[in-house]
Amino acid sequence: MIGIALHLAAGCIAVALVLNLWRLLRGPALGDRILALDTMVINAIALIVLIGMIGGTDSYFEAALLLAMVGFVSTIAYCKFILRGDIVE
Amino acid sequence: MSVLANLVIVALLVLGGGFALIGSWGLVRLPSTMERLHGPTKATTLGLGALLLASVVHFQARLGIWTAHELLISLFLFITAPISANMIAKVHLHRTRAGADGEHDGIAGRPQRPGGDADWATFEAPKRGTPASTASD
């Protein structure tokens, strides 16, 4: 039962990633593209966690934690670049 | 693994996957950028929280260890999601004011500029009379 639920959740995340990719390519505003990238990072974290659960090892969580931090920092850096034209003032 | 733990894990997994999917569906389906911010920042974050909770219960039931990494990830995510949403909204307002993004906003139209001496604080000083002021003139 857990195996079915794990693969169902992984399928949901995969479909969600495709939908994010559509919004990333389509736009129309720049804010939409940044938002789509941010959501893609969140979904990638979810996929890593699911892979860790399917494989039964807890060594994937460092990768997920790093991705969570780097994804946030990159989103903020891109937004600051759009707003200020410069990242570190 | 007990039946109760099994049921809890399955319920959390289905809930998490469903919420993540709904968030991305909202990102595609909603008509304007400010509305599209709702999908990922609320639904997807909640979905990932449910998945991480499922992972905690799963590792406890299967290997008998309590892992705290997942809670760390979800805590970090719940703290940072509103901040990035705020920054993206600021970028959208800034680009709208600069006229860089076309007339794409949906039913509600473009965001209204505040009247009088006020303006959006996205880039320049919003108060009249200060250097680099962009207050309505």
Backbone of each chain as ProteinMPNN parsed JSONL, in Angstrom:
{"seq_chain_A": "MIGIALHLAAGCIAVALVLNLWRLLRGPALGDRILALDTMVINAIALIVLIGMIGGTDSYFEAALLLAMVGFVSTIAYCKFILRGDIVE", "coords_chain_A": {"N_chain_A": [[0.832, -1.208, 0.0], [1.923, 1.219, 0.812], [3.882, 1.458, -1.093], [2.395, 1.88, -3.451], [1.211, 4.357, -2.814], [3.5, 5.924, -2.571], [4.49, 5.906, -5.201], [2.34, 7.056, -6.491], [2.371, 9.648, -5.365], [4.857, 10.471, -6.326], [4.298, 10.5, -9.044], [2.376, 12.572, -9.102], [4.027, 14.726, -8.377], [5.711, 14.748, -10.568], [3.969, 15.439, -12.675], [3.295, 17.97, -11.736], [5.772, 19.228, -11.98], [5.994, 19.327, -14.765], [3.871, 21.053, -15.358], [4.834, 23.369, -14.107], [7.028, 23.826, -15.719], [5.773, 24.478, -18.091], [4.631, 26.944, -17.383], [6.957, 28.322, -16.899], [8.128, 28.473, -19.443], [6.151, 29.809, -20.828], [5.613, 32.275, -19.64], [3.598, 35.08, -18.865], [4.752, 37.373, -17.714], [7.805, 38.53, -16.121], [7.858, 37.99, -13.415], [6.261, 35.718, -13.239], [7.926, 33.781, -14.319], [10.055, 33.678, -12.494], [8.628, 32.802, -10.289], [7.776, 30.307, -11.206], [10.216, 28.981, -11.374], [10.968, 28.962, -8.676], [8.939, 27.346, -7.629], [9.554, 25.017, -8.959], [11.942, 24.3, -7.732], [10.986, 23.693, -5.167], [9.371, 21.503, -5.776], [11.325, 19.763, -6.686], [12.704, 19.267, -4.322], [10.687, 17.851, -3.006], [10.594, 15.597, -4.662], [13.143, 14.495, -4.236], [12.928, 13.812, -1.532], [10.925, 11.874, -1.73], [12.24, 9.936, -3.28], [14.195, 9.204, -1.459], [12.544, 7.99, 0.457], [11.515, 5.846, -1.022], [13.841, 4.426, -1.601], [14.652, 3.86, 0.969], [16.724, 4.95, 2.435], [18.23, 7.434, 4.533], [19.965, 9.282, 3.545], [19.528, 11.185, 1.701], [18.649, 13.547, 2.628], [20.323, 15.612, 3.267], [20.963, 16.628, 0.781], [18.432, 17.551, 0.046], [18.033, 19.525, 1.982], [20.125, 21.295, 1.412], [19.336, 22.055, -1.157], [16.955, 23.372, -0.581], [17.919, 25.633, 0.801], [19.65, 26.842, -1.094], [17.906, 27.267, -3.208], [16.132, 29.179, -2.158], [17.906, 31.315, -1.698], [18.742, 31.849, -4.302], [16.375, 32.643, -5.551], [15.823, 35.022, -4.132], [18.104, 36.464, -4.825], [17.806, 36.783, -7.591], [15.441, 38.301, -7.661], [16.328, 40.605, -6.313], [18.202, 41.446, -8.125], [16.602, 42.161, -10.3], [15.159, 44.23, -9.119], [17.075, 46.094, -8.254], [19.172, 46.126, -10.009], [21.547, 45.177, -9.254], [23.258, 42.935, -7.132], [24.753, 42.721, -4.725], [25.017, 45.489, -2.843]], "CA_chain_A": [[0.0, 0.0, 0.0], [2.797, 2.399, 0.859], [4.549, 1.558, -2.393], [1.478, 2.519, -4.402], [1.069, 5.771, -2.446], [4.762, 6.606, -2.903], [4.595, 6.127, -6.642], [1.3, 8.029, -6.841], [2.86, 10.976, -5.01], [5.932, 10.822, -7.261], [3.646, 10.867, -10.308], [1.791, 13.914, -8.921], [5.108, 15.719, -8.4], [6.213, 14.819, -11.942], [3.013, 16.242, -13.443], [3.434, 19.347, -11.261], [6.986, 19.794, -12.586], [5.703, 19.65, -16.167], [3.039, 22.266, -15.363], [5.73, 24.49, -13.812], [7.855, 24.077, -16.909], [4.921, 25.177, -19.06], [4.516, 28.341, -16.961], [8.293, 28.928, -17.05], [8.365, 28.791, -20.851], [5.093, 30.638, -21.367], [5.626, 33.625, -19.051], [4.133, 36.118, -19.731], [5.564, 38.368, -17.004], [9.044, 37.978, -15.558], [7.524, 37.457, -12.104], [5.775, 34.344, -13.412], [9.042, 32.859, -14.563], [10.759, 33.492, -11.222], [7.744, 31.993, -9.446], [7.8, 28.937, -11.707], [11.499, 28.387, -10.972], [10.901, 28.738, -7.234], [8.087, 26.172, -7.413], [10.277, 23.837, -9.443], [12.89, 23.896, -6.674], [10.211, 23.052, -4.091], [8.965, 20.174, -6.245], [12.524, 18.92, -6.744], [12.925, 18.812, -2.945], [9.697, 16.802, -2.742], [10.996, 14.397, -5.403], [14.299, 13.917, -3.543], [12.429, 13.166, -0.306], [10.212, 10.651, -2.12], [13.242, 8.95, -3.69], [14.778, 8.706, -0.224], [11.612, 7.066, 1.091], [11.419, 4.629, -1.834], [15.085, 3.678, -1.424], [14.799, 3.457, 2.353], [17.889, 5.527, 3.091], [18.002, 8.827, 4.919], [21.132, 10.078, 3.167], [19.177, 12.167, 0.683], [18.07, 14.751, 3.203], [21.289, 16.71, 3.191], [20.768, 17.228, -0.537], [17.173, 18.303, 0.059], [18.23, 20.729, 2.804], [20.962, 22.225, 0.642], [18.543, 22.596, -2.267], [16.013, 24.336, -0.014], [18.618, 26.885, 1.108], [20.171, 27.467, -2.313], [16.766, 27.738, -3.997], [15.654, 30.435, -1.58], [18.888, 32.38, -1.931], [18.77, 32.215, -5.721], [15.166, 33.427, -5.842], [15.989, 36.372, -3.596], [19.14, 37.159, -5.589], [17.24, 37.174, -8.891], [14.512, 39.401, -7.423], [17.109, 41.799, -6.004], [18.838, 41.904, -9.356], [15.59, 42.859, -11.103], [14.727, 45.458, -8.456], [18.141, 47.069, -8.023], [20.196, 46.083, -11.037], [22.794, 44.839, -8.583], [22.876, 41.994, -6.08], [25.386, 43.18, -3.485], [25.208, 46.925, -3.007]], "C_chain_A": [[0.87, 1.264, 0.0], [3.514, 2.586, -0.467], [3.681, 2.254, -3.422], [1.371, 4.004, -4.109], [2.331, 6.55, -2.791], [4.843, 6.902, -4.39], [3.519, 7.086, -7.141], [1.78, 9.452, -6.547], [3.97, 11.416, -5.964], [5.355, 11.215, -8.618], [3.034, 12.253, -10.243], [2.879, 14.976, -9.028], [5.639, 15.861, -9.827], [5.289, 15.66, -12.811], [3.133, 17.713, -13.048], [4.672, 20.008, -11.864], [6.753, 20.163, -14.045], [4.864, 20.92, -16.256], [3.886, 23.503, -15.065], [6.571, 24.855, -15.02], [7.053, 24.827, -17.963], [4.835, 26.65, -18.693], [5.856, 29.058, -17.128], [8.539, 29.324, -18.501], [7.382, 29.825, -21.361], [5.182, 32.074, -20.864], [4.26, 33.963, -18.483], [5.025, 37.111, -19.003], [6.816, 37.694, -16.44], [8.795, 37.377, -14.179], [7.025, 36.028, -12.17], [6.908, 33.367, -13.583], [9.831, 32.609, -13.285], [9.947, 32.578, -10.309], [7.772, 30.538, -9.887], [9.103, 28.245, -11.31], [11.507, 28.046, -9.489], [10.082, 27.485, -6.932], [8.776, 24.901, -7.884], [11.291, 23.358, -8.407], [12.16, 23.17, -5.56], [9.806, 21.641, -4.515], [10.157, 19.234, -6.354], [12.869, 18.404, -5.347], [11.973, 17.679, -2.616], [10.092, 15.501, -3.427], [12.179, 13.707, -4.728], [13.854, 13.187, -2.279], [11.727, 11.858, -0.644], [11.19, 9.564, -2.554], [13.919, 8.354, -2.459], [13.869, 7.714, 0.481], [11.505, 5.763, 0.309], [12.667, 3.772, -1.627], [15.328, 3.227, 0.007], [16.059, 3.964, 3.02], [17.59, 6.976, 3.454], [19.201, 9.693, 4.56], [20.811, 11.101, 2.089], [18.798, 13.513, 1.285], [19.036, 15.913, 3.226], [21.149, 17.425, 1.855], [19.506, 18.074, -0.562], [17.327, 19.602, 0.838], [19.062, 21.767, 2.058], [20.171, 22.873, -0.479], [17.54, 23.622, -1.761], [16.707, 25.667, 0.238], [19.052, 27.595, -0.171], [19.037, 28.007, -3.18], [16.235, 29.06, -3.482], [16.615, 31.57, -1.891], [18.888, 32.802, -3.399], [17.533, 33.012, -6.106], [15.33, 34.866, -5.372], [17.03, 37.142, -4.415], [18.596, 37.622, -6.937], [16.293, 38.36, -8.718], [15.272, 40.691, -7.129], [17.77, 42.349, -7.264], [17.84, 42.658, -10.224], [15.27, 44.21, -10.476], [15.819, 46.517, -8.455], [19.15, 47.131, -9.146], [21.532, 45.641, -10.509], [22.419, 43.926, -7.422], [23.456, 42.418, -4.741], [25.69, 44.655, -3.655], [26.293, 47.416, -2.065]], "O_chain_A": [[0.594, 2.233, -0.707], [3.733, 3.711, -0.916], [4.153, 3.108, -4.173], [1.43, 4.826, -5.023], [2.259, 7.692, -3.246], [5.215, 8.003, -4.797], [3.741, 7.838, -8.089], [1.618, 10.352, -7.371], [4.028, 12.579, -6.366], [5.848, 12.138, -9.267], [3.142, 13.03, -11.191], [2.692, 16.001, -9.683], [5.98, 16.964, -10.254], [5.75, 16.493, -13.592], [3.081, 18.598, -13.902], [4.647, 21.188, -12.215], [7.249, 21.187, -14.516], [5.103, 21.767, -17.117], [3.697, 24.554, -15.678], [6.798, 26.03, -15.31], [7.581, 25.704, -18.647], [4.947, 27.516, -19.56], [5.898, 30.244, -17.455], [9.095, 30.39, -18.767], [7.721, 30.632, -22.226], [4.853, 33.002, -21.604], [3.767, 33.19, -17.661], [5.961, 37.645, -19.598], [6.881, 36.473, -16.302], [9.424, 36.389, -13.802], [7.313, 35.218, -11.289], [6.865, 32.254, -13.059], [10.234, 31.479, -13.01], [10.493, 31.698, -9.643], [7.789, 29.633, -9.052], [9.102, 27.068, -10.952], [11.987, 26.986, -9.087], [10.466, 26.666, -6.097], [8.608, 23.837, -7.289], [11.478, 22.155, -8.224], [12.64, 22.153, -5.057], [9.883, 20.7, -3.725], [10.015, 18.031, -6.138], [13.277, 17.253, -5.19], [12.369, 16.672, -2.029], [9.946, 14.424, -2.85], [12.22, 12.479, -4.652], [14.33, 12.091, -1.982], [11.899, 10.855, 0.049], [10.993, 8.393, -2.231], [14.188, 7.153, -2.411], [14.336, 6.721, 1.038], [11.415, 4.689, 0.905], [12.576, 2.552, -1.494], [16.12, 2.315, 0.244], [16.436, 3.458, 4.077], [16.811, 7.655, 2.785], [19.435, 10.722, 5.193], [21.701, 11.805, 1.612], [18.643, 14.501, 0.567], [18.621, 17.072, 3.208], [21.207, 18.653, 1.784], [19.495, 19.174, -1.115], [16.826, 20.648, 0.426], [18.749, 22.957, 2.068], [20.3, 24.07, -0.736], [17.294, 24.629, -2.425], [16.152, 26.721, -0.074], [18.849, 28.8, -0.319], [19.169, 29.057, -3.807], [15.924, 29.96, -4.263], [16.198, 32.654, -2.298], [19.02, 33.988, -3.702], [17.621, 33.951, -6.897], [15.022, 35.809, -6.1], [16.859, 38.334, -4.67], [18.893, 38.732, -7.377], [16.32, 39.305, -9.507], [14.909, 41.753, -7.634], [17.882, 43.562, -7.443], [18.184, 43.679, -10.821], [15.123, 45.211, -11.177], [15.537, 47.702, -8.632], [19.913, 48.093, -9.234], [22.541, 45.713, -11.211], [21.377, 44.117, -6.794], [22.744, 42.471, -3.739], [26.506, 45.04, -4.493], [26.605, 48.607, -2.051]]}, "seq_chain_B": "MSVLANLVIVALLVLGGGFALIGSWGLVRLPSTMERLHGPTKATTLGLGALLLASVVHFQARLGIWTAHELLISLFLFITAPISANMIAKVHLHRTRAGADGEHDGIAGRPQRPGGDADWATFEAPKRGTPASTASD", "coords_chain_B": {"N_chain_B": [[5.563, -3.158, 10.709], [3.039, -1.128, 11.902], [-0.564, -1.134, 11.347], [-1.799, 1.297, 11.708], [0.284, 3.201, 11.475], [0.894, 2.719, 8.827], [-1.484, 3.597, 7.557], [-1.459, 6.297, 8.255], [0.873, 7.17, 6.952], [0.225, 6.685, 4.257], [-2.008, 8.368, 3.941], [-0.848, 10.894, 4.405], [0.987, 10.974, 2.304], [-0.657, 10.91, -0.002], [-2.113, 13.234, 0.437], [-0.04, 15.152, 0.391], [1.078, 14.86, -2.22], [-1.202, 15.485, -3.72], [-1.689, 18.17, -2.942], [0.638, 19.436, -3.85], [0.335, 19.063, -6.579], [-2.039, 20.491, -7.014], [-1.193, 23.072, -6.396], [0.629, 23.61, -8.499], [-1.099, 23.35, -10.624], [-2.754, 25.532, -10.147], [-0.863, 27.499, -10.618], [-0.651, 27.338, -13.359], [-3.272, 27.802, -14.18], [-4.563, 30.075, -13.093], [-5.567, 33.511, -13.696], [-3.959, 35.967, -13.5], [-0.743, 37.441, -12.616], [-0.486, 38.208, -9.897], [-2.486, 36.676, -8.772], [-1.586, 34.174, -9.398], [0.481, 33.872, -7.657], [-0.595, 32.74, -5.397], [-0.969, 29.958, -5.644], [1.592, 28.316, -5.667], [2.816, 29.387, -3.305], [1.148, 28.803, -1.19], [-0.389, 26.296, -1.483], [1.545, 24.448, -2.543], [3.638, 24.603, -0.702], [2.381, 23.675, 1.605], [1.823, 21.076, 0.73], [4.394, 19.997, 0.444], [5.143, 20.107, 3.105], [3.423, 18.132, 4.171], [4.434, 15.877, 2.847], [6.998, 15.72, 3.948], [6.388, 15.251, 6.592], [5.225, 12.754, 6.316], [7.527, 11.377, 5.641], [8.977, 11.509, 8.039], [7.336, 9.911, 9.75], [7.465, 7.538, 8.326], [10.188, 6.732, 8.44], [10.398, 6.393, 11.146], [8.633, 4.27, 11.61], [9.69, 2.266, 10.036], [12.506, 1.961, 10.326], [12.816, 2.588, 12.928], [13.993, 4.945, 13.822], [14.152, 8.314, 14.844], [14.074, 11.004, 12.714], [15.325, 14.243, 12.217], [15.876, 15.905, 10.155], [13.914, 16.387, 8.236], [12.038, 17.925, 9.539], [13.556, 20.169, 9.905], [13.903, 21.007, 7.244], [11.202, 21.572, 6.548], [10.585, 23.569, 8.375], [12.408, 25.578, 7.601], [11.45, 26.021, 5.022], [8.831, 26.925, 5.494], [9.402, 29.305, 6.701], [10.736, 30.732, 4.697], [9.079, 30.829, 2.421], [6.978, 32.922, 2.457], [8.646, 35.17, 2.301], [9.958, 34.98, -0.175], [7.705, 35.097, -1.795], [6.84, 37.704, -1.28], [9.005, 39.139, -2.365], [8.76, 38.429, -5.078], [6.28, 39.529, -5.686], [6.952, 42.204, -5.366], [8.764, 42.493, -7.476], [7.011, 42.126, -9.606], [5.29, 44.361, -9.324], [7.132, 46.387, -9.669], [8.01, 45.968, -12.314], [5.614, 46.324, -13.593], [5.143, 49.032, -13.094], [7.294, 50.097, -14.417], [6.482, 49.568, -16.919], [7.348, 47.368, -18.275], [6.255, 44.826, -18.46], [3.638, 43.687, -20.427], [0.1, 44.394, -21.093], [-1.132, 42.235, -19.426], [-2.574, 41.453, -17.243], [-5.321, 39.908, -15.569], [-8.786, 39.495, -14.931], [-9.226, 41.35, -12.858], [-7.76, 43.469, -13.737], [-4.9, 45.712, -14.114], [-2.723, 46.201, -11.252], [-3.818, 48.749, -9.013], [-2.457, 51.99, -8.776], [-1.488, 53.536, -5.735], [-3.183, 56.46, -4.47], [-2.604, 60.082, -4.174], [0.087, 61.164, -2.139], [1.375, 58.81, -2.018], [3.149, 55.815, -3.088], [4.195, 52.756, -4.672], [6.661, 51.059, -2.831], [9.042, 49.994, -4.362], [11.424, 50.475, -5.768], [12.414, 53.183, -5.936], [12.414, 56.234, -3.93], [9.35, 56.643, -2.329], [8.114, 58.921, -1.333], [6.97, 62.274, -1.886], [9.05, 64.969, -2.844], [11.473, 64.031, -1.982], [14.807, 63.102, -3.045], [14.95, 61.374, -6.166], [12.294, 60.76, -6.173], [9.249, 59.109, -6.993], [6.668, 59.727, -6.695], [3.266, 60.464, -7.581], [2.944, 62.901, -10.089]], "CA_chain_B": [[4.98, -1.811, 10.658], [1.636, -1.255, 12.315], [-1.557, -0.699, 10.36], [-2.071, 2.728, 11.911], [1.384, 3.951, 10.858], [0.699, 2.576, 7.384], [-2.575, 4.47, 7.116], [-1.033, 7.701, 8.392], [1.836, 7.477, 5.893], [-0.47, 6.741, 2.961], [-2.837, 9.576, 3.904], [0.016, 12.074, 4.26], [1.575, 10.97, 0.956], [-1.674, 11.306, -0.983], [-2.398, 14.657, 0.69], [1.083, 15.972, -0.068], [1.135, 14.847, -3.68], [-2.351, 16.22, -4.243], [-1.529, 19.616, -2.742], [1.681, 19.922, -4.759], [-0.243, 19.109, -7.922], [-3.012, 21.589, -7.065], [-0.444, 24.321, -6.446], [1.152, 23.847, -9.843], [-2.254, 23.558, -11.505], [-3.12, 26.93, -9.958], [0.154, 28.33, -11.286], [-0.95, 27.358, -14.786], [-4.654, 28.077, -14.514], [-5.084, 31.364, -12.624], [-5.428, 34.448, -14.813], [-2.969, 37.044, -13.456], [0.461, 37.102, -11.849], [-0.714, 38.336, -8.46], [-3.286, 35.527, -8.338], [-0.769, 32.967, -9.542], [1.356, 33.747, -6.476], [-1.243, 31.974, -4.329], [-0.843, 28.512, -5.806], [2.823, 27.737, -5.118], [3.233, 29.801, -1.969], [0.31, 28.191, -0.139], [-0.698, 24.878, -1.659], [2.728, 23.606, -2.731], [4.385, 24.559, 0.557], [1.644, 22.76, 2.488], [2.003, 19.718, 0.22], [5.738, 19.529, 0.803], [5.113, 19.865, 4.548], [2.791, 16.826, 4.402], [5.359, 14.828, 2.39], [8.099, 15.609, 4.904], [5.822, 14.599, 7.778], [5.119, 11.341, 5.949], [8.875, 10.814, 5.698], [9.316, 11.316, 9.453], [6.603, 8.745, 10.256], [7.938, 6.366, 7.587], [11.467, 6.267, 8.96], [10.193, 5.918, 12.512], [7.953, 2.974, 11.592], [10.431, 1.241, 9.303], [13.837, 1.744, 10.886], [12.808, 2.87, 14.352], [14.791, 6.112, 14.191], [13.527, 9.617, 14.64], [14.942, 11.89, 11.95], [14.925, 15.641, 12.395], [16.2, 16.689, 8.959], [12.702, 16.785, 7.52], [11.435, 19.047, 10.257], [14.415, 21.325, 9.609], [13.568, 21.469, 5.892], [9.88, 22.188, 6.491], [10.665, 24.835, 9.116], [13.087, 26.541, 6.732], [10.574, 26.333, 3.887], [7.696, 27.728, 5.949], [9.883, 30.654, 6.989], [11.197, 31.462, 3.52], [8.084, 30.962, 1.35], [6.384, 34.257, 2.383], [9.639, 36.18, 1.923], [10.16, 34.964, -1.627], [6.476, 35.585, -2.424], [6.874, 39.163, -1.182], [9.974, 39.661, -3.339], [8.233, 38.26, -6.438], [5.238, 40.541, -5.851], [7.635, 43.489, -5.566], [9.292, 42.5, -8.847], [5.903, 42.314, -10.535], [4.85, 45.762, -9.257], [8.186, 47.223, -10.244], [7.991, 45.822, -13.766], [4.378, 46.938, -14.073], [5.329, 50.482, -13.068], [8.24, 50.468, -15.466], [5.892, 49.308, -18.22], [8.098, 46.324, -18.983], [5.356, 43.713, -18.75], [2.5, 44.233, -21.165], [-1.221, 44.423, -20.461], [-1.51, 40.824, -19.351], [-3.277, 41.102, -16.025], [-6.609, 39.32, -15.933], [-10.109, 40.064, -14.723], [-9.163, 42.509, -11.979], [-6.986, 44.533, -14.358], [-3.584, 45.928, -13.521], [-2.797, 46.713, -9.878], [-4.061, 50.189, -8.953], [-1.453, 52.768, -8.039], [-2.092, 54.281, -4.629], [-3.343, 57.869, -4.799], [-1.985, 61.089, -3.316], [1.538, 61.227, -2.018], [1.941, 57.478, -1.827], [3.476, 55.014, -4.255], [4.759, 51.473, -4.274], [8.066, 51.15, -2.452], [9.779, 48.896, -4.969], [12.77, 50.821, -6.195], [12.85, 54.525, -5.59], [11.763, 56.804, -2.765], [7.955, 56.857, -2.66], [7.585, 60.182, -0.812], [7.206, 63.443, -2.724], [9.998, 65.94, -2.305], [12.778, 63.434, -1.732], [15.495, 62.804, -4.293], [14.548, 60.148, -6.851], [10.91, 60.463, -5.861], [8.396, 58.756, -8.128], [5.279, 59.98, -6.327], [2.519, 60.944, -8.76], [3.167, 64.336, -10.287]], "C_chain_B": [[3.491, -1.909, 10.967], [0.701, -0.682, 11.262], [-1.808, 0.798, 10.467], [-0.992, 3.586, 11.252], [1.265, 3.909, 9.34], [-0.332, 3.56, 6.862], [-2.162, 5.929, 7.17], [-0.086, 8.073, 7.261], [1.135, 7.623, 4.56], [-1.292, 8.019, 2.848], [-1.975, 10.812, 3.689], [0.624, 12.142, 2.86], [0.571, 11.447, -0.079], [-1.998, 12.786, -0.84], [-1.288, 15.54, 0.119], [1.172, 16.031, -1.577], [0.004, 15.644, -4.293], [-2.176, 17.722, -4.109], [-0.459, 20.189, -3.668], [1.136, 20.053, -6.175], [-1.218, 20.272, -8.055], [-2.298, 22.932, -7.136], [0.069, 24.625, -7.838], [0.029, 24.045, -10.843], [-2.742, 25.002, -11.376], [-2.143, 27.865, -10.642], [-0.124, 28.415, -12.783], [-2.296, 28.02, -15.048], [-5.098, 29.488, -14.168], [-4.712, 32.476, -13.599], [-4.323, 35.491, -14.702], [-1.84, 36.701, -12.494], [0.219, 37.16, -10.346], [-1.57, 37.201, -7.942], [-2.473, 34.244, -8.403], [0.182, 32.78, -8.371], [0.748, 32.844, -5.415], [-0.938, 30.489, -4.428], [0.423, 27.945, -5.171], [3.092, 28.122, -3.673], [2.374, 29.167, -0.891], [0.176, 26.697, -0.343], [0.561, 24.025, -1.742], [3.544, 23.496, -1.456], [3.729, 23.612, 1.546], [1.836, 21.317, 2.038], [3.366, 19.159, 0.584], [5.847, 19.279, 2.303], [4.518, 18.503, 4.865], [3.722, 15.695, 3.983], [6.489, 14.625, 3.397], [7.645, 14.948, 6.205], [5.67, 13.102, 7.527], [6.478, 10.662, 6.043], [9.304, 10.569, 7.142], [8.655, 10.054, 9.985], [7.131, 7.47, 9.615], [9.231, 5.832, 8.183], [11.346, 5.787, 10.394], [9.613, 4.505, 12.484], [8.833, 1.888, 10.985], [11.774, 0.921, 9.957], [13.9, 2.02, 12.383], [13.685, 4.026, 14.769], [13.968, 7.367, 13.95], [14.499, 10.487, 13.86], [14.409, 13.309, 12.076], [15.193, 16.481, 11.155], [14.94, 17.256, 8.303], [12.054, 17.984, 8.191], [12.224, 20.319, 10.01], [14.059, 21.903, 8.242], [12.228, 22.179, 5.901], [9.864, 23.497, 7.257], [11.278, 25.923, 8.239], [12.166, 26.987, 5.599], [9.411, 27.218, 4.312], [8.145, 29.138, 6.3], [10.15, 31.414, 5.697], [10.127, 31.663, 2.455], [7.414, 32.342, 1.319], [7.372, 35.326, 1.923], [9.827, 36.179, 0.407], [8.901, 35.421, -2.348], [6.428, 37.103, -2.406], [7.821, 39.759, -2.215], [9.44, 39.546, -4.763], [7.126, 39.271, -6.707], [5.859, 41.914, -6.088], [8.176, 43.59, -6.979], [8.171, 42.76, -9.835], [5.427, 43.759, -10.533], [5.865, 46.678, -9.926], [8.152, 47.168, -11.765], [6.718, 46.423, -14.352], [4.529, 48.452, -14.139], [6.27, 50.927, -14.176], [7.665, 50.228, -16.857], [6.581, 48.206, -18.993], [7.223, 45.134, -19.329], [4.073, 44.273, -19.341], [1.194, 44.14, -20.395], [-1.749, 43.004, -20.322], [-2.35, 40.496, -18.144], [-4.753, 40.866, -16.3], [-7.821, 40.139, -15.568], [-10.032, 41.356, -13.927], [-8.396, 43.665, -12.603], [-5.639, 44.683, -13.697], [-3.734, 46.428, -12.091], [-2.921, 48.236, -9.876], [-2.919, 50.879, -8.223], [-2.128, 53.505, -6.906], [-2.122, 55.773, -4.931], [-2.528, 58.768, -3.899], [-0.479, 61.029, -3.332], [2.197, 59.853, -2.027], [2.308, 56.837, -3.165], [4.025, 53.689, -3.756], [6.233, 51.639, -3.945], [8.814, 49.97, -3.061], [11.206, 49.273, -5.313], [13.202, 52.174, -5.668], [12.051, 55.055, -4.405], [10.315, 57.138, -3.099], [7.395, 58.2, -2.198], [7.923, 61.34, -1.744], [8.227, 64.363, -2.067], [11.34, 65.352, -1.945], [13.463, 63.189, -3.071], [15.02, 61.472, -4.857], [13.113, 59.771, -6.545], [10.153, 60.091, -7.133], [6.937, 58.981, -7.789], [4.579, 60.718, -7.468], [2.638, 62.451, -8.907], [2.208, 64.916, -11.324]], "O_chain_B": [[2.774, -2.696, 10.349], [1.091, 0.122, 10.416], [-2.003, 1.483, 9.462], [-1.292, 4.563, 10.565], [1.497, 4.904, 8.653], [-0.107, 4.26, 5.875], [-2.463, 6.707, 6.265], [-0.207, 9.147, 6.672], [1.404, 8.562, 3.811], [-1.287, 8.679, 1.81], [-2.32, 11.682, 2.889], [0.764, 13.225, 2.291], [0.89, 12.279, -0.928], [-2.142, 13.506, -1.828], [-1.554, 16.542, -0.546], [1.323, 17.107, -2.158], [0.201, 16.386, -5.256], [-2.474, 18.471, -5.039], [-0.617, 21.284, -4.207], [1.43, 21.017, -6.881], [-1.234, 20.961, -9.075], [-2.739, 23.832, -7.851], [-0.037, 25.756, -8.313], [0.169, 24.809, -11.798], [-3.101, 25.628, -12.374], [-2.536, 28.899, -11.182], [0.135, 29.445, -13.407], [-2.447, 28.729, -16.043], [-5.931, 30.054, -14.875], [-3.673, 32.407, -14.256], [-3.777, 35.883, -15.733], [-1.96, 35.796, -11.668], [0.657, 36.28, -9.605], [-1.413, 36.79, -6.792], [-2.64, 33.343, -7.581], [0.642, 31.668, -8.112], [1.472, 32.246, -4.619], [-0.677, 29.835, -3.419], [0.332, 27.164, -4.223], [3.546, 27.29, -2.888], [2.841, 29.009, 0.237], [0.576, 25.911, 0.515], [0.645, 22.987, -1.085], [4.085, 22.434, -1.151], [4.402, 22.846, 2.236], [1.996, 20.426, 2.872], [3.489, 18.0, 0.982], [6.547, 18.364, 2.736], [5.032, 17.787, 5.724], [3.806, 14.673, 4.664], [6.89, 13.493, 3.667], [8.389, 14.197, 6.836], [5.947, 12.284, 8.404], [6.576, 9.513, 6.472], [9.921, 9.547, 7.443], [9.316, 9.217, 10.599], [7.235, 6.437, 10.276], [9.366, 4.63, 8.408], [12.078, 4.896, 10.825], [10.048, 3.639, 13.244], [8.737, 0.722, 11.369], [12.133, -0.245, 10.121], [14.903, 1.727, 13.034], [14.09, 4.108, 15.929], [13.2, 7.464, 12.993], [15.633, 10.69, 14.296], [13.201, 13.542, 12.044], [14.787, 17.641, 11.097], [14.892, 18.411, 7.88], [11.59, 18.919, 7.538], [11.658, 21.408, 9.914], [13.928, 23.117, 8.084], [12.101, 23.264, 5.335], [9.199, 24.446, 6.839], [10.754, 27.032, 8.14], [12.105, 28.168, 5.258], [9.038, 28.147, 3.595], [7.354, 30.076, 6.207], [9.835, 32.6, 5.598], [10.247, 32.585, 1.649], [7.285, 32.906, 0.232], [6.991, 36.275, 1.239], [9.853, 37.236, -0.223], [8.99, 36.062, -3.395], [6.027, 37.727, -3.388], [7.497, 40.753, -2.865], [9.635, 40.453, -5.572], [7.028, 39.812, -7.809], [5.365, 42.695, -6.901], [8.069, 44.638, -7.616], [8.342, 43.519, -10.789], [5.183, 44.335, -11.593], [5.51, 47.611, -10.646], [8.254, 48.199, -12.43], [6.727, 46.963, -15.459], [4.104, 49.086, -15.105], [6.084, 51.977, -14.791], [8.263, 50.623, -17.858], [6.431, 48.103, -20.21], [7.416, 44.498, -20.365], [3.496, 45.222, -18.81], [1.18, 43.846, -19.2], [-2.694, 42.612, -21.008], [-2.809, 39.361, -18.015], [-5.358, 41.527, -17.144], [-7.886, 41.333, -15.857], [-10.686, 42.341, -14.268], [-8.386, 44.757, -12.036], [-5.268, 43.893, -12.83], [-4.759, 47.017, -11.748], [-2.234, 48.929, -10.626], [-2.467, 50.411, -7.178], [-3.22, 54.046, -7.081], [-1.209, 56.3, -5.567], [-1.849, 58.305, -2.982], [0.151, 60.868, -4.377], [3.423, 59.743, -2.041], [1.843, 57.259, -4.224], [4.287, 53.521, -2.565], [6.972, 52.284, -4.69], [9.181, 49.038, -2.344], [12.112, 48.453, -5.159], [14.245, 52.292, -5.023], [11.121, 54.401, -3.933], [10.069, 57.853, -4.07], [6.308, 58.587, -2.627], [9.011, 61.392, -2.318], [8.242, 64.502, -0.844], [12.269, 66.096, -1.63], [12.802, 63.081, -4.105], [14.723, 60.546, -4.102], [12.742, 58.601, -6.641], [10.372, 60.666, -8.199], [6.054, 58.494, -8.495], [5.194, 61.48, -8.213], [2.45, 63.189, -7.94], [2.259, 66.112, -11.612]]}, "name": "protein", "num_of_chains": 2, "seq": "MIGIALHLAAGCIAVALVLNLWRLLRGPALGDRILALDTMVINAIALIVLIGMIGGTDSYFEAALLLAMVGFVSTIAYCKFILRGDIVEMSVLANLVIVALLVLGGGFALIGSWGLVRLPSTMERLHGPTKATTLGLGALLLASVVHFQARLGIWTAHELLISLFLFITAPISANMIAKVHLHRTRAGADGEHDGIAGRPQRPGGDADWATFEAPKRGTPASTASD"}
